[in-house]
């Protein structure tokens, strides 16, 4: 994911106080999947082999 996309993904999760989300965003663990690399409107933060924890963030329209 490029830096511009990552900035947009960060904004999707603004206000979320979840260590798992921020660990995925900073690359410590887990992964982030977006709906559109060039202009993400939603993102999924996943941690765990079996997706034991997942958070779905999206823009308020």
LUMPANU-686911 format. One line per field, with one value per residue: residue in three letters; y, z, x of N, C-alpha, C, O, CB in turn; residue number from 1. Coordinates in pm, whole numbers, plus 32768, in hexadecimal, padded with zeros to 4 digits. Last residue first. Glycine has a CB too. Layout:
<nodes>
res = [ALA, ...];
n.y = [Y, ...];
n.z = [Z, ...];
n.x = [X, ...];
ca.y = [Y, ...];
ca.z = [Z, ...];
ca.x = [X, ...];
c.y = [Y, ...];
c.z = [Z, ...];
c.x = [X, ...];
o.y = [Y, ...];
o.z = [Z, ...];
o.x = [X, ...];
cb.y = [Y, ...];
cb.z = [Z, ...];
cb.x = [X, ...];
n = [NUM, ...];
</nodes>
This chain:
<nodes>
res = [UNK, UNK, UNK, UNK, UNK, UNK, UNK, UNK, UNK, UNK, UNK, UNK, UNK, UNK, UNK, UNK, UNK, UNK, UNK, UNK, UNK, UNK, UNK, UNK, UNK, UNK, UNK, UNK, UNK, UNK, UNK, UNK, UNK, UNK, UNK, UNK, UNK, UNK, UNK, UNK, UNK, UNK, UNK, UNK, UNK, UNK, UNK, UNK, UNK, UNK, UNK, UNK, UNK, UNK, UNK, UNK, UNK, UNK, UNK, UNK, UNK];
n.y = [8373, 8313, 8209, 80F1, 7FC7, 7EAB, 7DC1, 7C83, 7B69, 7A78, 7A11, 793F, 79CB, 7B24, 7C45, 7D43, 7E47, 7EBC, 7FDD, 80B5, 8153, 81A9, 81D7, 811C, 8021, 7FD2, 7F51, 7EC2, 7E2C, 7E08, 7D1D, 7CC2, 7DA2, 7E95, 7F4E, 8011, 7F92, 7EC5, 7F61, 7FDF, 7F01, 7EAB, 7F7F, 8063, 814D, 8213, 830C, 829E, 81E6, 8279, 82EF, 8219, 8211, 82F9, 82AE, 81D7, 825F, 82EC, 821A, 80DC, 7F8B];
n.z = [81F3, 829B, 822A, 8303, 8383, 843C, 84CC, 855C, 85E0, 8565, 846B, 8488, 84BF, 851A, 84CC, 83EC, 838E, 8268, 81E4, 80EA, 8029, 7F8A, 7E72, 7E1A, 7E7F, 7F0F, 7FFE, 80B1, 81CE, 829B, 8396, 84A3, 8536, 84F8, 8445, 8490, 846B, 852B, 860F, 8600, 862C, 872D, 87D5, 87A0, 8795, 868B, 8626, 84DC, 8410, 832B, 833E, 82F2, 81E4, 818C, 81B9, 8106, 8012, 8024, 802D, 7FAB, 8000];
n.x = [77EE, 7903, 79CF, 7A13, 7AA8, 7A94, 7B6A, 7B9B, 7C35, 7C64, 7CB4, 7D5D, 7E45, 7E34, 7D88, 7D31, 7C6D, 7BF0, 7B4C, 7AC2, 7B1A, 7C48, 7CBA, 7D74, 7D1A, 7BF4, 7BC2, 7CDA, 7D5E, 7E73, 7EE4, 7FC8, 80B7, 8137, 80D4, 8029, 7F30, 7F38, 7F42, 7E4E, 7DA2, 7DF4, 7DAF, 7CBB, 7C0E, 7BBB, 7BED, 7C18, 7C0F, 7C21, 7D1A, 7DBC, 7D79, 7DF7, 7EFF, 7F15, 7F08, 7FFB, 80BA, 803C, 8055];
ca.y = [83C1, 833D, 8298, 812C, 8059, 7EE2, 7E40, 7CD5, 7BF1, 7A77, 7A8F, 7920, 7970, 7A96, 7C0D, 7CB6, 7E29, 7E51, 7F8E, 805B, 8183, 814F, 822D, 81A8, 8054, 8012, 7F34, 7F30, 7E13, 7E60, 7D58, 7CC5, 7D1D, 7E3F, 7EDE, 8033, 8008, 7EA4, 7F03, 8030, 7F51, 7E51, 7F60, 7FD3, 8138, 8189, 8302, 830C, 81B3, 8220, 8342, 824E, 81A3, 82EE, 8323, 81BD, 8201, 8335, 8275, 8155, 8000];
ca.z = [817C, 82AE, 822F, 8285, 8388, 83BA, 84DE, 84E3, 85FB, 85E9, 8476, 846D, 844D, 8535, 851D, 8411, 83DA, 82C8, 81FF, 815C, 8070, 7FE5, 7EBD, 7DF7, 7EA1, 7E97, 7F8D, 8088, 8147, 8275, 8310, 845C, 8525, 8562, 8410, 8495, 841D, 849C, 85F4, 85EF, 85B2, 86BB, 87BE, 879F, 87FA, 86BD, 8699, 853B, 8499, 833B, 835A, 837B, 823B, 8183, 81FE, 8196, 8036, 8016, 809F, 7FA8, 8000];
ca.x = [77C6, 7877, 79B2, 79E9, 7A98, 7A6F, 7B22, 7B94, 7C09, 7C27, 7C6A, 7CD1, 7E41, 7E23, 7DF4, 7D26, 7CE6, 7BE0, 7BC4, 7AB3, 7AA3, 7C00, 7C5E, 7D88, 7D9F, 7C28, 7B69, 7C84, 7D2B, 7E05, 7EE3, 7F48, 807B, 816A, 8120, 80B8, 7F52, 7F2E, 7FB0, 7EC7, 7D9A, 7DFE, 7E3C, 7CD2, 7C76, 7BB7, 7B94, 7C25, 7C0D, 7BAC, 7CA3, 7DC5, 7D50, 7D65, 7EC7, 7F1E, 7E9E, 7F7D, 80A9, 808E, 8000];
c.y = [8417, 8398, 82AE, 81BF, 808C, 7F78, 7E7B, 7D50, 7C3E, 7B01, 7A95, 799A, 7952, 7A44, 7B7A, 7C8C, 7D9C, 7E3A, 7F29, 8009, 812B, 8194, 81D7, 8207, 80E8, 8051, 7F6B, 7F08, 7E85, 7E3E, 7DB0, 7D02, 7D2E, 7DB0, 7E81, 7FBF, 8028, 7F1A, 7ED7, 7FD9, 7F9B, 7EA0, 7F08, 7FB8, 80A1, 8176, 8276, 82FE, 8220, 81F1, 82EE, 829D, 81CF, 8280, 8320, 8233, 81E9, 82DD, 82C0, 81B3, 807C];
c.z = [819D, 8239, 8249, 8299, 8302, 83CA, 8454, 8501, 8577, 860F, 84FA, 8479, 8425, 84B7, 8537, 8461, 8412, 830A, 826C, 816A, 80E8, 802B, 7F1D, 7E45, 7E84, 7EBA, 7F09, 8010, 8127, 81E6, 82FD, 83D2, 84DB, 8553, 8478, 846A, 841F, 8447, 8562, 85DA, 859B, 8639, 8743, 877B, 880A, 871D, 86D2, 85AA, 8502, 83CC, 8369, 839C, 82CD, 81DF, 81FD, 81E7, 80CC, 8040, 809A, 801B, 8000];
c.x = [774F, 7853, 791F, 79CA, 7A6A, 7A58, 7B0C, 7B40, 7C08, 7BF2, 7C1D, 7C78, 7DB1, 7E15, 7DD5, 7DA1, 7CD6, 7C68, 7BA6, 7B33, 7A84, 7B8B, 7C0C, 7D2E, 7DB1, 7CAD, 7B9E, 7C2F, 7CCB, 7DDF, 7E69, 7F56, 7FF7, 8138, 815B, 8110, 7FE6, 7F5A, 7FAF, 7F41, 7E1C, 7DFC, 7E4E, 7D64, 7C8D, 7C2A, 7B87, 7BBE, 7C23, 7B9E, 7C25, 7D47, 7D55, 7D30, 7E2F, 7EE8, 7E9E, 7F06, 8025, 8069, 805A];
o.y = [8460, 83FD, 8267, 81ED, 8059, 7FA2, 7E7F, 7D47, 7C3B, 7B0C, 7AB4, 798F, 794D, 7A72, 7B59, 7CAC, 7D81, 7E1D, 7F3D, 7FF3, 8151, 8202, 81BF, 827B, 812C, 80AD, 7F39, 7EAB, 7EA5, 7E34, 7DA3, 7D17, 7D9B, 7D51, 7E27, 7FCC, 8056, 7F08, 7EC6, 8005, 7F97, 7E84, 7F19, 7FD9, 8069, 818E, 8264, 82E7, 8201, 81D8, 8318, 8290, 81AD, 828F, 8340, 821E, 81E5, 8309, 82D3, 819E, 8083];
o.z = [8147, 8221, 8215, 8309, 829A, 8415, 8402, 8547, 852D, 8657, 84FC, 848F, 83AF, 8452, 8565, 843D, 845E, 82C5, 82C1, 8109, 8140, 8061, 7F04, 7E59, 7ED0, 7F0C, 7E9F, 7FC8, 8178, 818E, 8343, 839F, 84D6, 8561, 8456, 846B, 83BB, 83E4, 8525, 8599, 852C, 85DF, 86F9, 870C, 8875, 86F9, 873D, 8591, 8576, 83FB, 83AE, 840A, 831B, 821F, 8260, 824F, 810B, 8086, 8102, 8061, 804D];
o.x = [771E, 7895, 78C9, 79AF, 7A94, 7A00, 7B67, 7ADB, 7C6A, 7B8F, 7BA6, 7BFF, 7D91, 7DE1, 7D69, 7E12, 7C79, 7CCA, 7B4E, 7B7C, 7A37, 7B99, 7B96, 7D51, 7DF6, 7CB2, 7B7B, 7C50, 7C74, 7E35, 7E05, 7FC5, 7FBF, 8184, 81A8, 818B, 801D, 7FA2, 8018, 7FA0, 7E53, 7E4B, 7EAE, 7D90, 7C77, 7C9D, 7B4E, 7B48, 7C3D, 7B2F, 7BC7, 7D10, 7CFC, 7CC8, 7DEF, 7EAA, 7E35, 7EAC, 7FE5, 8005, 80BA];
cb.y = [8365, 8388, 82DD, 80E3, 809E, 7E9D, 7EA3, 7C85, 7C37, 7A47, 7AA0, 78B5, 78EE, 7A81, 7C5B, 7C5D, 7E92, 7DCE, 7FE9, 7FFE, 8187, 8118, 827C, 81BA, 8007, 807C, 7F6D, 7FAD, 7D86, 7EF7, 7CEB, 7D12, 7CD6, 7E75, 7F11, 805F, 807D, 7E7B, 7E88, 808A, 7FB4, 7DE9, 7F1C, 7F8C, 8178, 8121, 8334, 8394, 8149, 81A7, 83A7, 82A7, 8126, 82D2, 83A6, 81A0, 817C, 8366, 82D9, 819D, 7FFF];
cb.z = [8105, 8338, 81AC, 824C, 83B1, 837F, 853A, 846B, 8665, 8651, 8400, 84CC, 846D, 858C, 85A2, 8394, 844D, 8285, 8229, 814C, 8012, 804D, 7E5C, 7D63, 7E55, 7E5E, 7FA8, 8067, 813C, 8283, 82A6, 84AC, 85AE, 85EB, 83BD, 8520, 8450, 8478, 8651, 8668, 85BA, 86BD, 8838, 873B, 8882, 8649, 8673, 84F5, 84A8, 82DE, 82EA, 838C, 8224, 80F2, 81BD, 81BE, 7FEA, 7F85, 80A4, 7F21, 807B];
cb.x = [77A5, 7862, 79DD, 796F, 7B1C, 79F0, 7B71, 7B59, 7C64, 7C8B, 7C0A, 7CA0, 7E8C, 7DAB, 7E05, 7D16, 7CFF, 7BAA, 7C3B, 7A37, 7A2A, 7C5F, 7C01, 7D72, 7E07, 7BC3, 7ADF, 7CD7, 7CE4, 7E2C, 7EE6, 7EE1, 8065, 8143, 818B, 80DE, 7F04, 7E9D, 7FA7, 7EDB, 7D25, 7D8D, 7E78, 7C72, 7C4D, 7BBD, 7B0E, 7C16, 7C77, 7BB9, 7C8F, 7E44, 7DAA, 7D3A, 7EFA, 7FB0, 7EAF, 7F6A, 811D, 807E, 7F9F];
n = [61, 60, 59, 58, 57, 56, 55, 54, 53, 52, 51, 50, 49, 48, 47, 46, 45, 44, 43, 42, 41, 40, 39, 38, 37, 36, 35, 34, 33, 32, 31, 30, 29, 28, 27, 26, 25, 24, 23, 22, 21, 20, 19, 18, 17, 16, 15, 14, 13, 12, 11, 10, 9, 8, 7, 6, 5, 4, 3, 2, 1];
</nodes>
